[in-house]
Amino acid sequence: MKFLSYRTLFNLCLILYACNSSAQTSRHHHFTPQNYFRKFSAKIAPALRISPGDTVSTESVDAAGVDKNFKQAAERGNPLTGPFYITGAQPGDLLVVRLLKVALNRDMAYTVEGFVPRGFNMDKEMKDTMYKDAKMAPWNLDRASGFATLANGHEHLQNFRVPIKPMLGCVGVAPAGTEEILTYFNGPFGGNMDFSRVVEGATIYLPVNHDGALLLMGDGHAAQGDAELSGDGLETSMDFTFTVSLIKGAGATLNFPHIEDATYIMVPGMAKSLDDALLQANSRMFTWLMVKYQLSAPEISAVMNTSIEYMIAEVPDPEVEIFAMLKNEILAPIKK
């Protein structure tokens, strides 16, 4: 039998002590919202204070303010859960939000049966029919089968169904300065990104603008196509669990939201036009590769020119949104 040296035993004790200390200081909060908020703002008092490493299990209402019990719990207009004050978060830091669970908590959603004008070339008749006179349609959510179907089936859609893929439309922090921004909007603070890959397992990185960050989350969708052409996903309430951490000082250079999952790193461009959003997404991906991997401009060109992918996440909002995406398997051989 081989005996461990005193120094080895001492080092093992230090490691165990550190692990136990971390386990003791990290907490799991079960948070039931009492109020919901429709602005990203540093002026809203925190609903819950948490620390890096903590986990929060909570819930959201739908975009109209209706909760899981079909009760009107808030005013319509993307009311969100929070704000969560993260201890130690300071301007210039990067907040890391990991979605551990995003799950349905009711069996009904709704969406608009129409299109937003920005998504189509419309004559006046089509605008009146598909935008001004668009109707709300209920959908049934079968959590057992994992599919959503129209509650009031159209003639040709009796057998039509779509896979349920629960997502959060809004994840954002208080914007810089004293500005208060409605939760319909997106920007460098995150916000109403309505990106279909903000699902269970995704990690969202947000630059911190104020002490505590003041994180708001919600706007659940049971499913949503790219671009959100009607202005709505399958809007519903949601249960979600997340954990937070901080990368100190990283928000000074990576001063824009970005998202990672098991497949991609994803960086958004947000602008008044798709052309400008594309330029911004490319510029931000350039910055991300330069900071994260310290690549030169020619090296970044080689990576992006051969491997970049794009998704149009959002067209109804004032700021349209395109995500530039690189697969993790492409980036894996590059030395950080």
Secondary structure by P-SEA (a helix, b strand, c coil): cccccaaaaaaaaaaaaaaaaaaaabbbbbcccccccccccccccccccccccbbbbbcccccccccccccccccccccccccbbbccccccbbbbbbbcbbbbcccbbbbbcccccccccccaaaaaaccccbbbbbbbbcccccbbbbcccccccccbbbbbbbbbcbbbcccccccccccccccccccccccccccccbbbbbbbcccccbbbbbbcccccccccccccccbbbbcccbbbbbcccccccccbbbbbccccbbbbbbcccaaaaaaaaaaaaaaaaaaaccccaaaaaaaaacbbbbbbccccccbbbbbbbbbccccccccc
